[in-house]
Amino acid sequence: MAKLVAFYSRADENYFGGQYRSVAVGNTEKVANMIAEAVGGERFKIQQKIPYAADYQTCIQQAKADQRSHARPELEVLPDSLDGYDEIYLGYPNYWGDMPMAVYTFLEVFDWTGKTIYPFCTHEGSGLSGTERKIARTCKGADVKKGLALYGSYVDQSGEAVLQWLKRIGKDGT
């Protein structure tokens, strides 16, 4: 069966260890690309129909408001089905100890029975913050494995860490 690397990522102005910097490709998308290349997975980018602002401060105000209200932002598009996939690599930035609300929109649409989910996140100090448990609660019937947390500021130097994680979870092709 095929593998899917589904991820939410944000380009534009981002926070990097105390500084703001504009990027063309978000940190989580960079990790998703590394994973997809290593495991041969198809990529699916989870995108909100109405994206957050490009400006970082405005973006965090919008994302916090969505989190407080448990919003489920409408997505630009969804896969028709996940039936052809048995392994899902799920990527997201850590937003205040949780996943972006658009990730929940994605997760709540599908039947996860029999799927294996490998979470991965980017962060600036919060790690996975219990998001593996939140995924397991949301994705009934899925086997949620130990995830990977990478500092967003160091994603460009994280290729070896990604490969080591894939090796630990037995998905490095050996």
Disulfide bonds with the S-S distance in Angstrom:
none
